[in-house]
Amino acid sequence: YHPVIRGSSPLFMMLILFGSIICFLTNFTWLPNLVTNATCKLRFWFAGMGFIMMFGSLFAKSWRILKLYSNDTVQVIVIKDSMVFLVVLGLAGVQCILLIFWSVFGKSVATKLVVYDQSKNNMFCSSGELYDIFLWLILAYDCLVMSYGVYLSIKLRKITYKAYNESKAIGFSMYNIIL
């Protein structure tokens, strides 16, 4: 491989792309004519797992760069892709556990909204009592991950080797998510 390709960590770039595709698929679960019990749950599964795949991979890559280039000792540090992948897997595992609890206890189901004119009946997703609590837990976890991304971005600014300095890209991507 060319050094630029190797340096960009192709495995994690593919995970970022995969996460983006999953997030894009979330749009189809919001179509009004596709509201079912499954799509009510898939909305947040696609959004949550896609988000964590995108940003988890980006932040895990950045964590490796920070560890490698902020080392003050002369000792050589080797951080393999498998270790970085375990970090992404851990982040996705926590998200998955939260989504499982949300799916089981949140009780998001498709419900028919009946109006006087039968041609205007619509389906929508209704939720149980614990739905909001788990939704806030998931959002809090995602905000925690984003906060760590801000920390990494600030630390990466000082990396002297500009080819691996992704702080501007991280900042730009977080800015777009927040908007």
Solvent accessible surface area in square Angstrom, and as a share of the most:
residue,aa,sasa,rsa
1,Y,204,0.78
2,H,113,0.51
3,P,91,0.57
4,V,107,0.61
5,I,86,0.44
6,R,158,0.58
7,G,22,0.21
8,S,38,0.24
9,S,10,0.07
10,P,46,0.29
11,L,74,0.37
12,F,0,0.00
13,M,91,0.41
14,M,129,0.58
15,L,22,0.11
16,I,36,0.18
17,L,109,0.54
18,F,104,0.43
19,G,0,0.00
20,S,42,0.27
21,I,85,0.43
22,I,23,0.12
23,C,37,0.22
24,F,123,0.51
25,L,69,0.34
26,T,16,0.09
27,N,86,0.44
28,F,96,0.40
29,T,7,0.04
30,W,132,0.46
31,L,73,0.36
32,P,102,0.64
33,N,130,0.67
34,L,82,0.41
35,V,12,0.07
36,T,69,0.40
37,N,85,0.43
38,A,62,0.48
39,T,22,0.13
40,C,1,0.00
41,K,57,0.24
42,L,66,0.33
43,R,21,0.08
44,F,46,0.19
45,W,58,0.20
46,F,54,0.23
47,A,38,0.29
48,G,6,0.06
49,M,36,0.16
50,G,0,0.00
51,F,25,0.10
52,I,0,0.00
53,M,33,0.15
54,M,34,0.15
55,F,9,0.04
56,G,0,0.00
57,S,0,0.00
58,L,26,0.13
59,F,4,0.02
60,A,1,0.01
61,K,7,0.03
62,S,0,0.00
63,W,45,0.16
64,R,28,0.10
65,I,13,0.07
66,L,21,0.10
67,K,92,0.39
68,L,62,0.31
69,Y,97,0.37
70,S,59,0.38
71,N,47,0.24
72,D,143,0.74
73,T,88,0.51
74,V,151,0.87
75,Q,135,0.60
76,V,125,0.72
77,I,66,0.33
78,V,108,0.62
79,I,19,0.10
80,K,138,0.58
81,D,59,0.31
82,S,74,0.48
83,M,97,0.43
84,V,0,0.00
85,F,70,0.29
86,L,114,0.57
87,V,53,0.30
88,V,2,0.01
89,L,94,0.47
90,G,40,0.39
91,L,43,0.21
92,A,8,0.06
93,G,30,0.29
94,V,67,0.39
95,Q,0,0.00
96,C,39,0.24
97,I,100,0.51
98,L,31,0.15
99,L,0,0.00
100,I,83,0.42
101,F,93,0.39
102,W,1,0.00
103,S,20,0.13
104,V,81,0.47
105,F,89,0.37
106,G,0,0.00
107,K,122,0.52
108,S,4,0.02
109,V,66,0.38
110,A,23,0.18
111,T,49,0.29
112,K,115,0.49
113,L,90,0.45
114,V,97,0.56
115,V,57,0.33
116,Y,219,0.83
117,D,67,0.35
118,Q,124,0.55
119,S,96,0.62
120,K,132,0.56
121,N,32,0.17
122,N,89,0.46
123,M,76,0.34
124,F,86,0.36
125,C,34,0.21
126,S,34,0.22
127,S,58,0.38
128,G,27,0.26
129,E,166,0.75
130,L,76,0.38
131,Y,31,0.12
132,D,83,0.43
133,I,99,0.50
134,F,30,0.13
135,L,37,0.18
136,W,169,0.59
137,L,85,0.42
138,I,10,0.05
139,L,77,0.38
140,A,59,0.46
141,Y,29,0.11
142,D,17,0.09
143,C,83,0.50
144,L,122,0.61
145,V,9,0.05
146,M,22,0.10
147,S,66,0.43
148,Y,97,0.37
149,G,0,0.00
150,V,68,0.39
151,Y,103,0.39
152,L,0,0.00
153,S,13,0.08
154,I,86,0.44
155,K,80,0.34
156,L,0,0.00
157,R,135,0.49
158,K,142,0.60
159,I,7,0.03
160,T,125,0.73
161,Y,116,0.44
162,K,142,0.60
163,A,81,0.63
164,Y,51,0.19
165,N,36,0.18
166,E,37,0.17
167,S,10,0.07
168,K,178,0.76
169,A,60,0.47
170,I,0,0.00
171,G,30,0.29
172,F,135,0.56
173,S,32,0.21
174,M,10,0.04
175,Y,127,0.48
176,N,73,0.37
177,I,81,0.41
178,I,136,0.69
179,L,147,0.73
